[in-house]
Amino acid sequence: MSNFVDRVRITCKAGNGGDGCVSFHREKFVLNGGPDGGDGGHGGDILVYCDPNMHTLLDFRFKSKYTAESGTAGSGGRCSGKRGESLTIKVPPGTVIRDYDTGLVVMDMDEVGVTRTLLRGGRGGWGNMHFATPTRQAPNFAKPGTKTEIHTFQLELKTIADVGLVGYPNVGKSTLLSVITAARPKIGNYHFTTLTPNLGLLRHNGQDIVLADIPGLIEGASEGAGLGHDFLRHVDRTRLLLHLVDISGIEGRDPVEDFEQINHELANYSDLADRPQILVCNKMDLPDSEENLARLTAHIQGRGIPVFAISAATHQGLEPLLDCIAEKLRTLPPILHYEPETEIDQPTVPDQFEITRDGDVYVVSGAAMEHLVDSVNFDDEESVAWFHRSLRRMGVIDALRQEGAEEGDTVEILGMEFDFVD
């Protein structure tokens, strides 16, 4: 179990945008060359690649923080900064990415070889060449790059298979998988021999079918007992369940009770009890099997569940079972795909601000103010004038007036004090 990891938490941060440059063209014999500050480079994205060579999330136990490269600042001569390198995170097929705080699905990486964008990098800031106008020919300010935030995600691996083998430990699931596919799972005569879901490919009558051997469930699995929650999630995607029971009762358990208990656990975990299933009564080569088979068949009569009596060890009764599996899958909907339930906010120029009172002082704070102040050169008269026009355009002046600010009152923005001018 230590080497199979199917649920992890990671933190990701796309690259910040590079700052725009304040620069003026300087060349011999060229007077008043004008502003030529270049734009900052865009920050790198966080990408996710569905890698067919990965089978667990073990790699994320050793590295859980991912940060893309930030863009570099612009420079003179209208030169833009270098764009930050994007960072690609590789995940195994079937990985569902959720927002950690809300639990909502962000994306489902269930298509092999596909790369999707999880987080976008910040945009680079404009250089001062963008702010030149007929009346402002020497702008001494530029825009900072957009800053990105740290996001936390939860990765869940949900095995992609057409058929899931479920049942109590040691009922013969691994043996059956090894007989009908090329898979070679570990097989032993003790409980919890299988500690990881094993996949096998069955080719029957020209049809390719992927089967998953889900480790044995026990009573209370849906509440997390035993290996319950660790592996019930791997049944989520399966289109059809093969419910194996030890029909011989050789370990002292009653096959009828086993059947009902496993279905109870499936019902308590999502909607798995409503998933189509085939009841497979294994170990028919052992004593007492015929009597138990008659009791179990009578018990589930009328439920519409096909029953097959087999012996995985002696290969008895396998062909009719495989025919039934193939026929049912032809009529069932495709493997479950988790549609996105939320979108991660991509970095934009912030526009939120807040006004509070500190005695007679009106304090304006928020991400929008931080971004605006970073753009201003307070030693330059034109830049300060642009700052005041930006406050009016953003609605800060109107908001101060609504809060009761009057001509001459003190307004504080990020530790700097100004007189309110309506």
C-alpha positions in Angstrom: 0.0 0.0 0.0 2.9 2.4 0.7 3.8 2.5 -3.0 0.3 3.1 -4.3 -0.9 6.6 -3.7 -4.2 7.7 -5.2 -5.0 10.9 -3.3 -2.7 13.9 -2.7 -2.8 17.6 -2.2 -0.6 20.0 -4.2 -0.1 23.8 -4.4 0.4 25.5 -7.7 1.3 29.1 -8.7 1.5 30.4 -12.2 4.3 32.9 -13.1 3.9 36.6 -12.4 3.9 39.0 -15.3 7.0 41.1 -15.8 6.9 44.8 -15.1 6.8 47.4 -17.9 9.8 49.5 -18.4 10.2 53.3 -18.1 12.8 54.3 -20.7 13.4 57.2 -23.2 15.2 57.0 -26.5 18.7 58.4 -26.3 20.7 58.8 -29.5 23.3 61.3 -30.7 21.8 64.0 -32.9 18.3 62.8 -32.0 16.5 65.2 -29.8 13.5 64.2 -27.7 13.5 60.6 -28.9 10.4 59.9 -26.8 9.4 57.0 -24.6 10.6 53.5 -25.7 10.0 51.4 -22.6 9.1 47.8 -23.5 6.4 45.6 -22.0 7.0 43.0 -19.4 6.9 39.3 -20.4 3.9 37.1 -19.6 4.2 34.6 -16.7 4.4 30.9 -17.4 1.3 28.7 -17.2 0.7 25.6 -15.1 -0.1 22.7 -17.5 -1.3 19.2 -16.8 -0.4 16.3 -19.0 -2.1 12.9 -18.9 0.8 10.5 -19.0 0.1 6.9 -19.9 3.3 5.7 -18.2 2.1 6.8 -14.8 -0.1 4.6 -12.6 -0.1 6.2 -9.2 0.2 9.7 -7.6 3.3 8.5 -5.7 5.5 11.2 -7.3 3.5 13.9 -5.5 4.4 12.6 -2.1 8.0 13.8 -2.7 7.1 17.1 -4.5 3.9 18.9 -3.8 4.7 22.6 -4.7 4.8 23.7 -8.3 5.7 27.2 -9.5 6.0 28.4 -13.1 8.6 30.9 -14.1 7.7 34.6 -14.0 8.1 36.9 -17.0 11.0 39.3 -17.0 10.7 43.1 -17.0 10.7 45.0 -20.3 13.7 47.1 -21.3 14.5 50.2 -23.4 14.4 50.2 -27.2 10.8 48.9 -27.1 12.1 45.5 -26.1 9.6 43.2 -24.4 10.7 41.0 -21.5 11.1 37.3 -21.9 8.0 35.2 -21.3 8.2 32.8 -18.3 8.6 29.1 -19.1 5.4 27.1 -18.5 5.5 24.2 -16.0 4.0 20.8 -17.0 2.7 18.5 -14.3 2.3 14.8 -15.3 -0.6 12.8 -13.9 -1.8 9.2 -14.5 -4.9 8.7 -16.6 -8.1 9.0 -14.5 -6.9 11.8 -12.3 -9.6 14.1 -11.1 -8.4 17.5 -10.0 -10.5 19.3 -7.4 -10.3 22.7 -5.8 -9.1 21.9 -2.3 -11.2 24.4 -0.5 -14.6 23.7 -2.2 -14.1 20.1 -3.3 -15.5 21.0 -6.7 -14.1 19.4 -9.9 -11.7 21.6 -11.9 -10.8 19.1 -14.6 -10.9 15.4 -15.3 -7.7 14.0 -16.9 -9.2 10.9 -18.5 -7.8 11.2 -22.0 -4.3 9.8 -22.5 -1.8 12.2 -24.1 -3.9 15.4 -23.6 -2.4 18.5 -22.1 -4.7 21.1 -20.4 -4.1 24.5 -18.8 -4.7 24.5 -15.1 -3.5 28.0 -14.3 -2.6 30.9 -16.6 0.4 33.1 -16.0 0.0 36.8 -15.3 0.1 39.3 -18.1 3.2 41.5 -18.5 2.8 45.2 -17.7 2.8 47.9 -20.3 6.0 50.0 -20.8 5.8 53.8 -20.8 5.7 53.9 -24.6 2.0 53.0 -24.4 1.2 56.1 -22.3 2.5 58.8 -24.6 -0.2 61.2 -25.8 0.0 64.6 -27.6 -0.2 66.3 -24.2 1.9 63.8 -22.3 4.9 63.2 -24.4 7.3 62.0 -21.7 5.4 59.6 -19.4 7.6 58.7 -16.5 5.6 55.7 -15.4 4.7 52.1 -16.5 2.4 49.3 -15.5 3.5 46.5 -13.2 2.9 42.9 -14.3 -0.2 41.0 -13.0 0.6 39.0 -9.9 -0.7 35.4 -9.6 -2.1 33.6 -6.5 -1.2 30.3 -4.9 -3.9 27.7 -5.5 -4.3 24.4 -3.6 -5.7 21.3 -5.4 -6.6 17.8 -4.5 -5.7 15.1 -7.0 -7.8 11.9 -6.9 -6.9 8.9 -9.1 -10.1 7.1 -10.2 -9.2 4.0 -12.2 -10.5 4.0 -15.8 -12.0 0.6 -16.5 -15.1 -0.9 -18.2 -15.6 -3.6 -15.6 -14.8 -3.5 -11.8 -14.4 -6.7 -9.8 -15.7 -6.3 -6.3 -16.3 -8.6 -3.4 -14.9 -9.7 0.0 -11.2 -10.4 0.3 -9.9 -13.7 -0.9 -13.0 -14.6 -3.1 -10.8 -15.1 -6.2 -10.9 -11.7 -8.0 -7.2 -11.7 -8.7 -7.3 -15.3 -9.9 -10.2 -14.5 -12.3 -8.4 -11.5 -13.7 -5.2 -13.5 -14.3 -7.1 -16.2 -16.1 -9.2 -14.0 -18.5 -6.5 -11.3 -19.2 -2.8 -11.0 -19.4 -2.6 -9.3 -16.1 -0.4 -11.0 -13.4 -1.6 -9.7 -10.1 -0.2 -11.0 -6.8 -2.3 -14.0 -5.7 -2.3 -15.6 -2.3 -4.6 -17.4 0.1 -4.9 -14.7 2.7 -6.9 -11.5 3.1 -5.8 -8.3 1.4 -3.3 -10.0 -0.9 -4.3 -7.3 -3.4 -3.4 -3.9 -2.1 -3.6 -1.9 -5.3 -6.2 -1.9 -8.1 -4.9 -4.1 -11.0 -5.9 -3.5 -14.6 -6.2 -6.2 -17.3 -7.3 -6.1 -20.9 -9.7 -8.7 -22.1 -10.2 -9.3 -25.9 -13.4 -11.2 -26.5 -15.0 -11.7 -29.9 -13.2 -8.6 -31.3 -14.1 -6.4 -28.3 -11.5 -4.9 -26.0 -12.6 -4.7 -22.4 -10.6 -3.2 -19.5 -11.1 -4.9 -16.1 -10.0 -3.6 -12.7 -9.5 -5.9 -9.8 -10.6 -3.7 -6.9 -9.1 -4.8 -3.5 -11.4 -6.6 -1.2 -14.1 -4.7 0.7 -15.3 -5.4 4.2 -18.2 -4.3 6.4 -17.9 -0.5 7.1 -15.8 0.1 3.9 -18.0 3.0 2.9 -17.1 4.7 6.2 -13.5 4.1 5.6 -13.0 0.8 7.4 -10.2 -1.5 6.2 -9.2 -0.3 2.7 -12.7 1.0 2.0 -12.4 4.6 0.9 -8.9 4.0 -0.6 -10.4 1.8 -3.3 -14.2 2.4 -3.6 -13.3 5.5 -5.6 -11.7 3.2 -8.2 -15.2 1.7 -8.9 -16.7 5.1 -9.6 -15.9 5.0 -13.4 -16.7 1.4 -14.1 -19.7 0.7 -16.4 -20.4 -2.8 -15.0 -19.6 -4.5 -11.7 -18.6 -8.2 -11.5 -19.6 -9.1 -7.9 -17.7 -12.1 -6.9 -18.7 -14.3 -3.9 -17.0 -17.4 -2.4 -20.0 -19.7 -3.0 -18.2 -22.5 -1.1 -18.3 -20.7 2.2 -15.0 -22.4 3.0 -13.9 -19.5 5.2 -17.0 -19.7 7.4 -18.9 -16.8 5.8 -22.4 -17.1 4.3 -22.5 -16.1 0.6 -25.9 -14.6 0.9 -24.8 -12.3 3.8 -21.6 -11.5 1.8 -23.7 -10.4 -1.2 -25.9 -8.2 0.8 -23.1 -6.6 2.8 -21.1 -5.6 -0.3 -24.1 -4.1 -1.9 -24.8 -2.2 1.3 -21.3 -0.7 1.2 -21.7 0.2 -2.5 -25.0 1.9 -1.8 -23.4 4.0 1.0 -20.7 5.2 -1.3 -22.0 7.3 -4.2 -24.6 5.5 -6.5 -22.6 2.3 -7.0 -25.5 0.1 -6.0 -27.4 1.3 -9.0 -24.5 0.3 -11.3 -25.4 -2.8 -13.5 -23.8 -5.9 -12.0 -23.3 -9.6 -12.7 -23.1 -12.0 -9.8 -20.2 -14.4 -10.1 -20.3 -17.4 -7.8 -16.7 -18.6 -7.6 -15.1 -21.8 -6.2 -17.7 -24.1 -7.6 -15.1 -26.9 -7.5 -15.2 -26.9 -3.6 -17.7 -28.8 -1.4 -21.1 -27.2 -0.4 -21.0 -25.0 -3.5 -24.2 -26.4 -5.1 -26.3 -26.0 -2.0 -25.1 -22.4 -1.4 -25.6 -21.5 -5.1 -29.3 -22.6 -4.9 -29.8 -20.5 -1.7 -28.2 -17.4 -3.2 -30.0 -17.8 -6.6 -33.3 -18.0 -4.8 -32.5 -15.0 -2.6 -31.8 -12.6 -5.5 -34.6 -13.9 -7.7 -36.5 -11.0 -9.3 -33.7 -8.5 -9.1 -32.7 -8.8 -12.7 -29.0 -9.7 -11.8 -27.5 -12.4 -14.0 -25.8 -15.3 -12.0 -22.9 -17.3 -13.2 -21.3 -20.2 -11.4 -17.6 -20.6 -12.2 -14.3 -21.9 -10.9 -11.5 -19.5 -11.7 -9.0 -22.1 -10.6 -10.3 -24.8 -13.0 -11.6 -22.3 -15.7 -15.1 -23.8 -15.3 -18.0 -21.7 -16.7 -15.9 -18.8 -18.0 -17.0 -18.6 -21.6 -20.7 -17.9 -20.9 -19.6 -15.2 -18.3 -17.4 -13.5 -20.9 -20.2 -13.5 -23.5 -22.5 -11.8 -21.0 -20.0 -9.2 -20.1 -19.3 -8.3 -23.7 -23.1 -8.2 -24.5 -23.9 -5.9 -21.6 -21.1 -3.5 -22.3 -22.4 -3.0 -25.9 -25.6 -1.4 -24.5 -24.2 0.6 -21.5 -23.2 4.3 -21.6 -19.5 5.2 -21.9 -17.1 5.4 -19.0 -18.0 8.3 -16.6 -16.4 11.6 -17.3 -16.4 14.2 -14.5 -17.5 17.5 -15.9 -15.9 20.7 -14.4 -17.9 22.2 -11.6 -15.9 25.3 -11.1 -13.3 27.5 -12.9 -10.2 28.8 -11.3 -10.1 32.6 -11.5 -7.3 33.6 -13.9 -5.0 36.5 -13.1 -6.5 39.9 -14.0 -5.8 43.5 -13.1 -7.5 43.7 -9.7 -10.4 46.2 -9.3 -11.4 45.6 -5.7 -10.9 48.2 -3.0 -12.2 49.0 0.4 -12.8 52.2 2.3 -12.6 52.3 6.1 -12.4 55.1 8.7 -9.5 55.6 11.1 -10.7 58.6 13.1 -10.9 61.5 10.7 -8.8 59.7 8.0 -10.4 57.8 5.1 -8.3 54.7 4.5 -8.5 53.1 1.0 -7.0 49.6 0.7 -7.2 46.5 -1.5 -5.4 44.8 -4.3 -6.5 47.4 -6.8 -4.7 50.1 -4.8 -1.6 48.1 -4.6 -1.5 47.5 -8.3 -2.2 51.2 -9.0 0.4 52.6 -6.7 3.0 50.3 -8.2 2.3 52.0 -11.5 3.0 55.5 -10.3 6.1 57.6 -10.1 5.2 60.1 -7.4 8.2 62.3 -8.2 6.7 63.0 -11.6 3.9 65.5 -11.9 2.3 63.9 -15.0 2.4 60.5 -13.3 0.6 61.9 -10.2 -2.0 63.5 -12.5 -2.6 60.1 -14.1 -2.9 58.6 -10.7 -5.7 61.0 -9.7 -7.5 60.3 -13.0 -7.2 56.6 -12.4 -8.8 57.0 -8.9 -11.8 58.8 -10.5 -12.1 56.2 -13.3 -12.0 53.3 -10.8 -14.8 54.9 -8.8 -12.7 55.6 -5.7 -13.6 59.3 -5.7 -17.3 58.6 -5.9 -17.0 55.9 -3.1 -15.2 58.4 -0.8 -17.9 61.0 -1.4 -20.6 58.4 -0.5 -18.7 57.6 2.7 -18.9 61.3 3.7 -15.5 62.6 2.5 -15.5 66.3 1.9 -13.0 68.7 0.2 -9.8 68.9 2.2 -10.3 65.7 4.2 -7.4 63.3 4.6 -7.3 60.1 2.5 -4.7 57.4 3.2 -3.6 55.0 0.5 -1.0 52.4 1.4 0.6 54.6 4.0 0.5 57.8 1.9 -1.8 60.6 2.8 -3.6 63.0 0.3 -6.1 65.8 0.6 -9.4 64.8 -0.8 -10.2 66.8 -3.9 -13.7 66.3 -5.4 
